[in-house]
Amino acid sequence: MSSSQSPFADIAGTDFIKGHGTQNDFVLLADDDSSLEMHPETIALLADRRSGLGSDGVIRIVRSASSGIPGALEQAEAGAEWFMDYYNHDGSLSEMCGNGVRVFAHVLVTTGRVPADAREILVGTRDGIKTVRTVLNPALGKQTGDETAAAAGPRLPGSASDAWYMIDMGEWSLDDSDHVLVTTSGIEVPRPGMRVETGNPHTVVALAELAELDSAELRDAPILDPVPPQGSNVEYIVMEPARSDVAGGEGALRMRVFERGVGETRSCGTGACAAAIAAHHWAGPASPLQWRVDVPGGQLRIGITVNEDGTRGNVTLSGPAVLVASGTIS
């Protein structure tokens, strides 16, 4: 089939890389100097798992200065040469994607767009600049309490399992009086959820046991009342006993997520951040500030800071990035 007959004619000839972060997968399109027009219907076809390459989202790799995206030029001037232009599975725009930022940074390193020995990578996003650093895979050695010691010097990812990155996700906020009622197929009664902002809007629902987490039918979109103006991802969590072998202690939870514009995914970085923030809030100010979040696609580490009234702070996200394929769109 010629490119003129292809549903991907408008991006034909574009190089791509496919990768994932804890099995939250992405197709990344190389458009360094911003020559592509990103049409929602083309993106949705590309992300479709039967008619396209298949992914939870599509990311355009573009120089911030030439992207034409509002605010990107200012980010370029602040040092973020590369912008992560992120689209959901259905072709809609999204503000940010924590797992996507790690994969994006890994691609920048492996393709030589940034120096392999860079101490930090500044990534432009619609939620502002994100700072990314390489860190130690916790399976290869003990993490410190705040994980920053692993970033004292640059370390190149070795095998795919070694490629761990920590992202400064910036500010988060919650309003513990702003609850929403969440109705979910497979869960008998509606449950209250807490809204947490971590670059994307999230609603976190706490469940009592793993059996209830497993019973949630996330093929159907949860019903939120009231409906958030920008929509919301919904995270379902079960808190587990905290670990004591990490400095300061480490909280632990299991999570499943329904992403707006996508459906259930194997992982969600900003959602894992929201889940850890909500869990800490519910567990009280003496609870850990470091959290291990187990998702169907793997494991993430979250570090949070909290202001005096417990409603704002900063958050970091650490996890793996794996590249699985590359080629050219035909």
MARTIMI-858399 format. One record per residue (C-alpha): residue number from 1; residue in one letter; y, x, z. Coordinates in Angstrom, 3 decimals. Layout:
! MARTIMI-858399
<num = NUM, residuo = a, c2 = Y, c1 = X, c3 = Z>
...
//
This chain:
! MARTIMI-858399
<num = 1, residuo = m, c2 = 0.000, c1 = 0.000, c3 = 0.000>
<num = 2, residuo = s, c2 = 3.409, c1 = 1.398, c3 = -0.930>
<num = 3, residuo = s, c2 = 6.211, c1 = 1.643, c3 = 1.607>
<num = 4, residuo = s, c2 = 8.081, c1 = -1.118, c3 = -0.271>
<num = 5, residuo = q, c2 = 5.186, c1 = -3.477, c3 = 0.490>
<num = 6, residuo = s, c2 = 4.768, c1 = -2.331, c3 = 4.054>
<num = 7, residuo = p, c2 = 6.185, c1 = -4.310, c3 = 6.985>
<num = 8, residuo = f, c2 = 7.415, c1 = -0.894, c3 = 8.150>
<num = 9, residuo = a, c2 = 9.404, c1 = -0.141, c3 = 4.991>
<num = 10, residuo = d, c2 = 12.663, c1 = 0.264, c3 = 6.944>
<num = 11, residuo = i, c2 = 11.156, c1 = 3.067, c3 = 9.079>
<num = 12, residuo = a, c2 = 8.763, c1 = 4.537, c3 = 6.473>
<num = 13, residuo = g, c2 = 8.633, c1 = 8.329, c3 = 6.561>
<num = 14, residuo = t, c2 = 9.614, c1 = 8.494, c3 = 10.236>
<num = 15, residuo = d, c2 = 7.643, c1 = 10.888, c3 = 12.412>
<num = 16, residuo = f, c2 = 6.162, c1 = 9.362, c3 = 15.559>
<num = 17, residuo = i, c2 = 4.390, c1 = 10.437, c3 = 18.728>
<num = 18, residuo = k, c2 = 2.334, c1 = 8.147, c3 = 20.925>
<num = 19, residuo = g, c2 = 2.066, c1 = 8.811, c3 = 24.645>
<num = 20, residuo = h, c2 = 1.647, c1 = 7.134, c3 = 27.993>
<num = 21, residuo = g, c2 = 2.589, c1 = 7.420, c3 = 31.651>
<num = 22, residuo = t, c2 = -0.201, c1 = 6.012, c3 = 33.862>
<num = 23, residuo = q, c2 = -1.361, c1 = 4.084, c3 = 30.769>
<num = 24, residuo = n, c2 = 2.029, c1 = 2.421, c3 = 30.240>
<num = 25, residuo = d, c2 = 2.116, c1 = 3.424, c3 = 26.563>
<num = 26, residuo = f, c2 = 4.889, c1 = 4.020, c3 = 24.037>
<num = 27, residuo = v, c2 = 5.484, c1 = 4.847, c3 = 20.401>
<num = 28, residuo = l, c2 = 8.352, c1 = 7.353, c3 = 20.107>
<num = 29, residuo = l, c2 = 10.224, c1 = 7.529, c3 = 16.797>
<num = 30, residuo = a, c2 = 12.061, c1 = 10.702, c3 = 15.779>
<num = 31, residuo = d, c2 = 15.600, c1 = 9.769, c3 = 14.731>
<num = 32, residuo = d, c2 = 17.565, c1 = 12.781, c3 = 15.937>
<num = 33, residuo = d, c2 = 20.716, c1 = 12.088, c3 = 13.928>
<num = 34, residuo = s, c2 = 20.580, c1 = 8.289, c3 = 14.028>
<num = 35, residuo = s, c2 = 19.632, c1 = 7.285, c3 = 10.499>
<num = 36, residuo = l, c2 = 17.290, c1 = 4.412, c3 = 11.424>
<num = 37, residuo = e, c2 = 18.177, c1 = 0.757, c3 = 11.832>
<num = 38, residuo = m, c2 = 16.068, c1 = -0.672, c3 = 14.627>
<num = 39, residuo = h, c2 = 15.160, c1 = -4.252, c3 = 13.734>
<num = 40, residuo = p, c2 = 13.491, c1 = -6.296, c3 = 16.515>
<num = 41, residuo = e, c2 = 10.882, c1 = -7.767, c3 = 14.180>
<num = 42, residuo = t, c2 = 9.860, c1 = -4.293, c3 = 12.934>
<num = 43, residuo = i, c2 = 9.637, c1 = -2.970, c3 = 16.501>
<num = 44, residuo = a, c2 = 7.467, c1 = -5.908, c3 = 17.551>
<num = 45, residuo = l, c2 = 5.110, c1 = -5.327, c3 = 14.612>
<num = 46, residuo = l, c2 = 4.907, c1 = -1.606, c3 = 15.367>
<num = 47, residuo = a, c2 = 4.078, c1 = -2.322, c3 = 19.020>
<num = 48, residuo = d, c2 = 1.489, c1 = -4.980, c3 = 18.175>
<num = 49, residuo = r, c2 = -2.001, c1 = -3.767, c3 = 19.053>
<num = 50, residuo = r, c2 = -3.605, c1 = -5.338, c3 = 15.973>
<num = 51, residuo = s, c2 = -1.011, c1 = -5.066, c3 = 13.219>
<num = 52, residuo = g, c2 = 0.730, c1 = -1.873, c3 = 14.330>
<num = 53, residuo = l, c2 = 0.235, c1 = 1.289, c3 = 16.348>
<num = 54, residuo = g, c2 = 0.111, c1 = -0.655, c3 = 19.590>
<num = 55, residuo = s, c2 = 2.237, c1 = 0.009, c3 = 22.662>
<num = 56, residuo = d, c2 = 4.034, c1 = -1.547, c3 = 25.615>
<num = 57, residuo = g, c2 = 7.327, c1 = -0.310, c3 = 24.191>
<num = 58, residuo = v, c2 = 9.014, c1 = 1.648, c3 = 21.420>
<num = 59, residuo = i, c2 = 11.407, c1 = 4.536, c3 = 22.084>
<num = 60, residuo = r, c2 = 13.838, c1 = 6.003, c3 = 19.569>
<num = 61, residuo = i, c2 = 14.575, c1 = 9.701, c3 = 20.128>
<num = 62, residuo = v, c2 = 18.222, c1 = 10.156, c3 = 19.165>
<num = 63, residuo = r, c2 = 21.095, c1 = 12.476, c3 = 20.011>
<num = 64, residuo = s, c2 = 23.412, c1 = 10.706, c3 = 22.407>
<num = 65, residuo = a, c2 = 26.533, c1 = 11.775, c3 = 20.518>
<num = 66, residuo = s, c2 = 25.399, c1 = 10.263, c3 = 17.213>
<num = 67, residuo = s, c2 = 23.544, c1 = 7.206, c3 = 18.535>
<num = 68, residuo = g, c2 = 26.451, c1 = 4.758, c3 = 18.432>
<num = 69, residuo = i, c2 = 25.172, c1 = 3.192, c3 = 21.656>
<num = 70, residuo = p, c2 = 27.945, c1 = 2.141, c3 = 24.061>
<num = 71, residuo = g, c2 = 28.405, c1 = 4.774, c3 = 26.746>
<num = 72, residuo = a, c2 = 26.137, c1 = 7.331, c3 = 25.065>
<num = 73, residuo = l, c2 = 28.972, c1 = 9.575, c3 = 23.869>
<num = 74, residuo = e, c2 = 30.224, c1 = 9.923, c3 = 27.441>
<num = 75, residuo = q, c2 = 26.678, c1 = 10.784, c3 = 28.518>
<num = 76, residuo = a, c2 = 26.527, c1 = 13.455, c3 = 25.816>
<num = 77, residuo = e, c2 = 29.772, c1 = 14.941, c3 = 27.121>
<num = 78, residuo = a, c2 = 28.206, c1 = 14.999, c3 = 30.595>
<num = 79, residuo = g, c2 = 25.266, c1 = 17.063, c3 = 29.313>
<num = 80, residuo = a, c2 = 22.684, c1 = 14.474, c3 = 28.205>
<num = 81, residuo = e, c2 = 22.130, c1 = 15.613, c3 = 24.612>
<num = 82, residuo = w, c2 = 19.226, c1 = 13.193, c3 = 24.054>
<num = 83, residuo = f, c2 = 19.232, c1 = 9.408, c3 = 24.481>
<num = 84, residuo = m, c2 = 16.157, c1 = 7.260, c3 = 25.160>
<num = 85, residuo = d, c2 = 16.773, c1 = 4.138, c3 = 23.065>
<num = 86, residuo = y, c2 = 14.156, c1 = 1.839, c3 = 24.576>
<num = 87, residuo = y, c2 = 12.725, c1 = -1.460, c3 = 23.274>
<num = 88, residuo = n, c2 = 10.187, c1 = -3.808, c3 = 24.832>
<num = 89, residuo = h, c2 = 6.923, c1 = -4.811, c3 = 23.151>
<num = 90, residuo = d, c2 = 8.598, c1 = -7.910, c3 = 21.673>
<num = 91, residuo = g, c2 = 11.467, c1 = -5.909, c3 = 20.154>
<num = 92, residuo = s, c2 = 14.041, c1 = -6.804, c3 = 22.794>
<num = 93, residuo = l, c2 = 16.278, c1 = -4.155, c3 = 24.342>
<num = 94, residuo = s, c2 = 15.636, c1 = -2.944, c3 = 27.878>
<num = 95, residuo = e, c2 = 17.911, c1 = -1.021, c3 = 30.214>
<num = 96, residuo = m, c2 = 15.403, c1 = 1.563, c3 = 31.373>
<num = 97, residuo = c, c2 = 11.737, c1 = 2.487, c3 = 31.726>
<num = 98, residuo = g, c2 = 10.645, c1 = 5.005, c3 = 34.349>
<num = 99, residuo = n, c2 = 7.278, c1 = 5.780, c3 = 32.773>
<num = 100, residuo = g, c2 = 9.004, c1 = 5.996, c3 = 29.396>
<num = 101, residuo = v, c2 = 11.526, c1 = 8.560, c3 = 30.651>
<num = 102, residuo = r, c2 = 8.697, c1 = 10.884, c3 = 31.705>
<num = 103, residuo = v, c2 = 6.974, c1 = 10.601, c3 = 28.335>
<num = 104, residuo = f, c2 = 10.350, c1 = 11.028, c3 = 26.585>
<num = 105, residuo = a, c2 = 11.083, c1 = 14.205, c3 = 28.568>
<num = 106, residuo = h, c2 = 7.590, c1 = 15.543, c3 = 27.846>
<num = 107, residuo = v, c2 = 8.152, c1 = 15.008, c3 = 24.122>
<num = 108, residuo = l, c2 = 11.521, c1 = 16.796, c3 = 24.298>
<num = 109, residuo = v, c2 = 9.775, c1 = 19.796, c3 = 25.891>
<num = 110, residuo = t, c2 = 6.698, c1 = 19.881, c3 = 23.649>
<num = 111, residuo = t, c2 = 8.699, c1 = 19.495, c3 = 20.428>
<num = 112, residuo = g, c2 = 11.259, c1 = 22.159, c3 = 21.361>
<num = 113, residuo = r, c2 = 14.221, c1 = 19.807, c3 = 21.572>
<num = 114, residuo = v, c2 = 14.908, c1 = 21.235, c3 = 25.020>
<num = 115, residuo = p, c2 = 13.927, c1 = 24.714, c3 = 26.265>
<num = 116, residuo = a, c2 = 10.444, c1 = 24.890, c3 = 27.750>
<num = 117, residuo = d, c2 = 11.798, c1 = 26.666, c3 = 30.839>
<num = 118, residuo = a, c2 = 14.597, c1 = 24.158, c3 = 31.516>
<num = 119, residuo = r, c2 = 14.995, c1 = 23.543, c3 = 35.249>
<num = 120, residuo = e, c2 = 16.103, c1 = 19.989, c3 = 34.576>
<num = 121, residuo = i, c2 = 16.436, c1 = 17.634, c3 = 31.620>
<num = 122, residuo = l, c2 = 19.275, c1 = 15.139, c3 = 31.429>
<num = 123, residuo = v, c2 = 18.222, c1 = 11.979, c3 = 29.580>
<num = 124, residuo = g, c2 = 20.708, c1 = 9.368, c3 = 28.417>
<num = 125, residuo = t, c2 = 19.721, c1 = 5.718, c3 = 28.980>
<num = 126, residuo = r, c2 = 21.421, c1 = 2.325, c3 = 29.085>
<num = 127, residuo = d, c2 = 21.201, c1 = 2.646, c3 = 32.871>
<num = 128, residuo = g, c2 = 23.055, c1 = 5.960, c3 = 32.901>
<num = 129, residuo = i, c2 = 21.880, c1 = 9.573, c3 = 32.874>
<num = 130, residuo = k, c2 = 18.474, c1 = 10.273, c3 = 34.405>
<num = 131, residuo = t, c2 = 17.663, c1 = 13.776, c3 = 35.668>
<num = 132, residuo = v, c2 = 14.060, c1 = 14.843, c3 = 35.069>
<num = 133, residuo = r, c2 = 12.282, c1 = 17.851, c3 = 36.624>
<num = 134, residuo = t, c2 = 8.730, c1 = 19.173, c3 = 36.378>
<num = 135, residuo = v, c2 = 6.781, c1 = 18.847, c3 = 39.628>
<num = 136, residuo = l, c2 = 3.318, c1 = 19.659, c3 = 40.909>
<num = 137, residuo = n, c2 = 0.509, c1 = 17.235, c3 = 40.209>
<num = 138, residuo = p, c2 = -0.512, c1 = 16.230, c3 = 43.759>
<num = 139, residuo = a, c2 = -4.165, c1 = 16.529, c3 = 42.746>
<num = 140, residuo = l, c2 = -3.590, c1 = 20.285, c3 = 42.292>
<num = 141, residuo = g, c2 = -2.055, c1 = 20.892, c3 = 45.702>
<num = 142, residuo = k, c2 = -0.319, c1 = 19.274, c3 = 48.648>
<num = 143, residuo = q, c2 = 3.043, c1 = 17.686, c3 = 47.994>
<num = 144, residuo = t, c2 = 5.910, c1 = 18.359, c3 = 50.337>
<num = 145, residuo = g, c2 = 7.672, c1 = 15.441, c3 = 52.006>
<num = 146, residuo = d, c2 = 10.391, c1 = 15.118, c3 = 49.383>
<num = 147, residuo = e, c2 = 8.604, c1 = 16.731, c3 = 46.409>
<num = 148, residuo = t, c2 = 11.683, c1 = 18.798, c3 = 45.560>
<num = 149, residuo = a, c2 = 10.070, c1 = 22.068, c3 = 46.655>
<num = 150, residuo = a, c2 = 7.835, c1 = 21.853, c3 = 43.608>
<num = 151, residuo = a, c2 = 10.961, c1 = 21.922, c3 = 41.462>
<num = 152, residuo = a, c2 = 12.273, c1 = 25.151, c3 = 42.998>
<num = 153, residuo = g, c2 = 11.233, c1 = 26.903, c3 = 39.813>
<num = 154, residuo = p, c2 = 10.276, c1 = 25.558, c3 = 36.402>
<num = 155, residuo = r, c2 = 6.583, c1 = 25.121, c3 = 35.710>
<num = 156, residuo = l, c2 = 5.227, c1 = 24.274, c3 = 32.317>
<num = 157, residuo = p, c2 = 2.652, c1 = 21.509, c3 = 32.121>
<num = 158, residuo = g, c2 = -0.762, c1 = 23.014, c3 = 31.421>
<num = 159, residuo = s, c2 = -3.355, c1 = 20.379, c3 = 30.656>
<num = 160, residuo = a, c2 = -2.462, c1 = 16.722, c3 = 30.193>
<num = 161, residuo = s, c2 = -3.343, c1 = 16.082, c3 = 33.833>
<num = 162, residuo = d, c2 = -0.837, c1 = 18.769, c3 = 34.918>
<num = 163, residuo = a, c2 = 2.173, c1 = 17.233, c3 = 33.161>
<num = 164, residuo = w, c2 = 3.945, c1 = 15.612, c3 = 36.109>
<num = 165, residuo = y, c2 = 7.650, c1 = 14.876, c3 = 36.112>
<num = 166, residuo = m, c2 = 10.024, c1 = 13.650, c3 = 38.802>
<num = 167, residuo = i, c2 = 12.945, c1 = 11.449, c3 = 37.773>
<num = 168, residuo = d, c2 = 16.072, c1 = 10.845, c3 = 39.796>
<num = 169, residuo = m, c2 = 16.231, c1 = 7.125, c3 = 39.114>
<num = 170, residuo = g, c2 = 19.645, c1 = 6.718, c3 = 40.725>
<num = 171, residuo = e, c2 = 20.767, c1 = 3.838, c3 = 42.897>
<num = 172, residuo = w, c2 = 18.807, c1 = 0.776, c3 = 43.938>
<num = 173, residuo = s, c2 = 19.917, c1 = -2.385, c3 = 45.686>
<num = 174, residuo = l, c2 = 18.442, c1 = -5.526, c3 = 47.198>
<num = 175, residuo = d, c2 = 19.662, c1 = -8.710, c3 = 48.822>
<num = 176, residuo = d, c2 = 17.162, c1 = -9.910, c3 = 51.401>
<num = 177, residuo = s, c2 = 18.819, c1 = -13.323, c3 = 51.439>
<num = 178, residuo = d, c2 = 18.387, c1 = -13.745, c3 = 47.676>
<num = 179, residuo = h, c2 = 14.767, c1 = -14.887, c3 = 47.538>
<num = 180, residuo = v, c2 = 13.003, c1 = -16.530, c3 = 44.646>
<num = 181, residuo = l, c2 = 9.839, c1 = -18.655, c3 = 44.628>
<num = 182, residuo = v, c2 = 7.125, c1 = -17.284, c3 = 42.323>
<num = 183, residuo = t, c2 = 4.341, c1 = -19.488, c3 = 40.947>
<num = 184, residuo = t, c2 = 1.428, c1 = -17.502, c3 = 39.521>
<num = 185, residuo = s, c2 = -1.768, c1 = -18.638, c3 = 37.799>
<num = 186, residuo = g, c2 = -4.740, c1 = -17.761, c3 = 39.980>
<num = 187, residuo = i, c2 = -2.771, c1 = -17.777, c3 = 43.234>
<num = 188, residuo = e, c2 = -3.033, c1 = -21.115, c3 = 44.997>
<num = 189, residuo = v, c2 = 0.493, c1 = -21.626, c3 = 46.301>
<num = 190, residuo = p, c2 = 3.918, c1 = -20.297, c3 = 45.230>
<num = 191, residuo = r, c2 = 4.990, c1 = -17.161, c3 = 47.081>
<num = 192, residuo = p, c2 = 8.447, c1 = -15.885, c3 = 48.007>
<num = 193, residuo = g, c2 = 9.659, c1 = -12.845, c3 = 46.132>
<num = 194, residuo = m, c2 = 12.395, c1 = -10.328, c3 = 46.847>
<num = 195, residuo = r, c2 = 14.798, c1 = -9.284, c3 = 44.120>
<num = 196, residuo = v, c2 = 15.291, c1 = -5.540, c3 = 43.769>
<num = 197, residuo = e, c2 = 17.465, c1 = -3.768, c3 = 41.185>
<num = 198, residuo = t, c2 = 16.251, c1 = -0.346, c3 = 40.061>
<num = 199, residuo = g, c2 = 17.883, c1 = -0.152, c3 = 36.651>
<num = 200, residuo = n, c2 = 15.844, c1 = -3.186, c3 = 35.588>
<num = 201, residuo = p, c2 = 15.652, c1 = -6.483, c3 = 37.500>
<num = 202, residuo = h, c2 = 12.517, c1 = -6.919, c3 = 39.606>
<num = 203, residuo = t, c2 = 10.998, c1 = -9.569, c3 = 41.849>
<num = 204, residuo = v, c2 = 8.459, c1 = -8.198, c3 = 44.336>
<num = 205, residuo = v, c2 = 5.787, c1 = -10.467, c3 = 45.830>
<num = 206, residuo = a, c2 = 3.723, c1 = -9.322, c3 = 48.834>
<num = 207, residuo = l, c2 = 0.097, c1 = -10.487, c3 = 49.011>
<num = 208, residuo = a, c2 = -2.214, c1 = -10.355, c3 = 52.004>
<num = 209, residuo = e, c2 = -5.337, c1 = -8.774, c3 = 50.498>
<num = 210, residuo = l, c2 = -6.755, c1 = -7.093, c3 = 47.437>
<num = 211, residuo = a, c2 = -8.889, c1 = -10.126, c3 = 46.524>
<num = 212, residuo = e, c2 = -5.696, c1 = -12.119, c3 = 46.081>
<num = 213, residuo = l, c2 = -4.159, c1 = -9.352, c3 = 43.976>
<num = 214, residuo = d, c2 = -7.248, c1 = -9.335, c3 = 41.754>
<num = 215, residuo = s, c2 = -7.190, c1 = -13.123, c3 = 41.364>
<num = 216, residuo = a, c2 = -3.700, c1 = -13.261, c3 = 39.819>
<num = 217, residuo = e, c2 = -3.939, c1 = -14.377, c3 = 36.165>
<num = 218, residuo = l, c2 = -1.138, c1 = -12.418, c3 = 34.530>
<num = 219, residuo = r, c2 = -1.906, c1 = -13.438, c3 = 30.972>
<num = 220, residuo = d, c2 = 0.498, c1 = -16.275, c3 = 31.711>
<num = 221, residuo = a, c2 = 4.103, c1 = -15.532, c3 = 32.654>
<num = 222, residuo = p, c2 = 4.886, c1 = -16.220, c3 = 36.321>
<num = 223, residuo = i, c2 = 7.356, c1 = -19.055, c3 = 36.917>
<num = 224, residuo = l, c2 = 10.423, c1 = -18.051, c3 = 38.911>
<num = 225, residuo = d, c2 = 12.645, c1 = -20.524, c3 = 40.740>
<num = 226, residuo = p, c2 = 15.516, c1 = -19.993, c3 = 40.367>
<num = 227, residuo = v, c2 = 15.255, c1 = -18.141, c3 = 37.067>
<num = 228, residuo = p, c2 = 17.201, c1 = -14.833, c3 = 37.158>
<num = 229, residuo = p, c2 = 19.991, c1 = -14.704, c3 = 34.534>
<num = 230, residuo = q, c2 = 18.550, c1 = -11.586, c3 = 32.837>
<num = 231, residuo = g, c2 = 14.932, c1 = -12.429, c3 = 33.496>
<num = 232, residuo = s, c2 = 12.792, c1 = -10.278, c3 = 35.778>
<num = 233, residuo = n, c2 = 9.710, c1 = -8.136, c3 = 35.965>
<num = 234, residuo = v, c2 = 7.379, c1 = -9.384, c3 = 38.701>
<num = 235, residuo = e, c2 = 5.443, c1 = -6.972, c3 = 40.921>
<num = 236, residuo = y, c2 = 2.518, c1 = -8.099, c3 = 43.104>
<num = 237, residuo = i, c2 = 1.706, c1 = -5.691, c3 = 45.914>
<num = 238, residuo = v, c2 = -0.725, c1 = -5.196, c3 = 48.764>
<num = 239, residuo = m, c2 = 0.289, c1 = -2.638, c3 = 51.389>
<num = 240, residuo = e, c2 = -2.368, c1 = -0.253, c3 = 52.669>
<num = 241, residuo = p, c2 = -2.591, c1 = 1.982, c3 = 55.776>
<num = 242, residuo = a, c2 = -0.073, c1 = 4.817, c3 = 55.673>
<num = 243, residuo = r, c2 = -1.226, c1 = 8.411, c3 = 55.218>
<num = 244, residuo = s, c2 = -0.474, c1 = 10.982, c3 = 57.903>
<num = 245, residuo = d, c2 = -1.241, c1 = 14.155, c3 = 55.931>
<num = 246, residuo = v, c2 = 2.185, c1 = 14.178, c3 = 54.253>
<num = 247, residuo = a, c2 = 5.287, c1 = 15.441, c3 = 56.055>
<num = 248, residuo = g, c2 = 7.009, c1 = 12.388, c3 = 57.505>
<num = 249, residuo = g, c2 = 4.070, c1 = 10.179, c3 = 56.559>
<num = 250, residuo = e, c2 = 3.403, c1 = 8.433, c3 = 53.244>
<num = 251, residuo = g, c2 = 3.192, c1 = 4.709, c3 = 52.675>
<num = 252, residuo = a, c2 = 0.575, c1 = 3.369, c3 = 50.281>
<num = 253, residuo = l, c2 = 0.309, c1 = 0.226, c3 = 48.216>
<num = 254, residuo = r, c2 = -1.497, c1 = -1.258, c3 = 45.241>
<num = 255, residuo = m, c2 = 0.427, c1 = -3.038, c3 = 42.529>
<num = 256, residuo = r, c2 = 0.052, c1 = -5.164, c3 = 39.430>
<num = 257, residuo = v, c2 = 3.027, c1 = -6.071, c3 = 37.259>
<num = 258, residuo = f, c2 = 4.116, c1 = -8.621, c3 = 34.686>
<num = 259, residuo = e, c2 = 6.903, c1 = -7.132, c3 = 32.550>
<num = 260, residuo = r, c2 = 9.476, c1 = -9.328, c3 = 30.849>
<num = 261, residuo = g, c2 = 9.136, c1 = -9.083, c3 = 27.081>
<num = 262, residuo = v, c2 = 5.702, c1 = -7.460, c3 = 27.387>
<num = 263, residuo = g, c2 = 3.239, c1 = -9.220, c3 = 29.695>
<num = 264, residuo = e, c2 = 0.937, c1 = -7.481, c3 = 32.166>
<num = 265, residuo = t, c2 = 1.024, c1 = -3.706, c3 = 31.764>
<num = 266, residuo = r, c2 = -1.102, c1 = -0.975, c3 = 33.276>
<num = 267, residuo = s, c2 = 1.937, c1 = 0.463, c3 = 35.035>
<num = 268, residuo = c, c2 = 5.704, c1 = 0.129, c3 = 35.422>
<num = 269, residuo = g, c2 = 7.844, c1 = 2.980, c3 = 36.748>
<num = 270, residuo = t, c2 = 10.938, c1 = 1.041, c3 = 37.758>
<num = 271, residuo = g, c2 = 8.602, c1 = -1.634, c3 = 39.134>
<num = 272, residuo = a, c2 = 6.759, c1 = 0.905, c3 = 41.292>
<num = 273, residuo = c, c2 = 10.142, c1 = 1.974, c3 = 42.660>
<num = 274, residuo = a, c2 = 11.044, c1 = -1.647, c3 = 43.413>
<num = 275, residuo = a, c2 = 7.657, c1 = -2.206, c3 = 45.058>
<num = 276, residuo = a, c2 = 8.055, c1 = 0.804, c3 = 47.358>
<num = 277, residuo = i, c2 = 11.600, c1 = -0.224, c3 = 48.261>
<num = 278, residuo = a, c2 = 10.505, c1 = -3.765, c3 = 49.121>
<num = 279, residuo = a, c2 = 7.495, c1 = -2.495, c3 = 51.094>
<num = 280, residuo = h, c2 = 9.706, c1 = -0.162, c3 = 53.137>
<num = 281, residuo = h, c2 = 12.173, c1 = -2.985, c3 = 53.761>
<num = 282, residuo = w, c2 = 9.443, c1 = -5.351, c3 = 54.950>
<num = 283, residuo = a, c2 = 7.749, c1 = -2.663, c3 = 57.079>
<num = 284, residuo = g, c2 = 10.988, c1 = -1.782, c3 = 58.854>
<num = 285, residuo = p, c2 = 13.325, c1 = 1.220, c3 = 59.105>
<num = 286, residuo = a, c2 = 10.716, c1 = 3.395, c3 = 60.849>
<num = 287, residuo = s, c2 = 8.305, c1 = 3.086, c3 = 57.902>
<num = 288, residuo = p, c2 = 7.767, c1 = 5.998, c3 = 55.478>
<num = 289, residuo = l, c2 = 10.291, c1 = 6.993, c3 = 52.829>
<num = 290, residuo = q, c2 = 7.559, c1 = 8.467, c3 = 50.606>
<num = 291, residuo = w, c2 = 5.132, c1 = 6.054, c3 = 48.939>
<num = 292, residuo = r, c2 = 1.990, c1 = 6.344, c3 = 46.866>
<num = 293, residuo = v, c2 = 1.701, c1 = 3.460, c3 = 44.417>
<num = 294, residuo = d, c2 = -1.693, c1 = 2.834, c3 = 42.821>
<num = 295, residuo = v, c2 = -1.524, c1 = 0.846, c3 = 39.582>
<num = 296, residuo = p, c2 = -4.337, c1 = -0.033, c3 = 37.149>
<num = 297, residuo = g, c2 = -3.345, c1 = 2.944, c3 = 34.987>
<num = 298, residuo = g, c2 = -3.190, c1 = 5.598, c3 = 37.692>
<num = 299, residuo = q, c2 = -1.004, c1 = 6.779, c3 = 40.529>
<num = 300, residuo = l, c2 = 2.737, c1 = 7.245, c3 = 41.040>
<num = 301, residuo = r, c2 = 4.782, c1 = 8.793, c3 = 43.860>
<num = 302, residuo = i, c2 = 8.072, c1 = 7.258, c3 = 45.001>
<num = 303, residuo = g, c2 = 10.728, c1 = 8.789, c3 = 47.258>
<num = 304, residuo = i, c2 = 13.542, c1 = 6.630, c3 = 48.632>
<num = 305, residuo = t, c2 = 16.711, c1 = 7.029, c3 = 50.659>
<num = 306, residuo = v, c2 = 18.226, c1 = 4.066, c3 = 52.482>
<num = 307, residuo = n, c2 = 21.757, c1 = 3.328, c3 = 53.672>
<num = 308, residuo = e, c2 = 22.546, c1 = 2.098, c3 = 57.183>
<num = 309, residuo = d, c2 = 22.057, c1 = -1.600, c3 = 56.498>
<num = 310, residuo = g, c2 = 18.927, c1 = -1.062, c3 = 54.402>
<num = 311, residuo = t, c2 = 20.223, c1 = -2.722, c3 = 51.244>
<num = 312, residuo = r, c2 = 21.045, c1 = 0.278, c3 = 49.033>
<num = 313, residuo = g, c2 = 19.997, c1 = 3.842, c3 = 48.421>
<num = 314, residuo = n, c2 = 18.560, c1 = 6.218, c3 = 45.862>
<num = 315, residuo = v, c2 = 15.035, c1 = 6.553, c3 = 44.507>
<num = 316, residuo = t, c2 = 12.885, c1 = 9.134, c3 = 42.725>
<num = 317, residuo = l, c2 = 9.785, c1 = 8.493, c3 = 40.623>
<num = 318, residuo = s, c2 = 7.052, c1 = 11.078, c3 = 40.024>
<num = 319, residuo = g, c2 = 4.052, c1 = 10.735, c3 = 37.765>
<num = 320, residuo = p, c2 = 2.158, c1 = 12.068, c3 = 34.748>
<num = 321, residuo = a, c2 = 2.999, c1 = 12.067, c3 = 31.057>
<num = 322, residuo = v, c2 = 0.313, c1 = 12.328, c3 = 28.387>
<num = 323, residuo = l, c2 = 0.681, c1 = 12.624, c3 = 24.596>
<num = 324, residuo = v, c2 = -2.226, c1 = 11.236, c3 = 22.589>
<num = 325, residuo = a, c2 = -1.312, c1 = 11.108, c3 = 18.878>
<num = 326, residuo = s, c2 = 1.301, c1 = 11.949, c3 = 16.273>
<num = 327, residuo = g, c2 = 1.910, c1 = 11.184, c3 = 12.634>
<num = 328, residuo = t, c2 = 4.253, c1 = 9.652, c3 = 10.097>
<num = 329, residuo = i, c2 = 4.955, c1 = 5.952, c3 = 9.536>
<num = 330, residuo = s, c2 = 3.775, c1 = 4.928, c3 = 6.060>
//
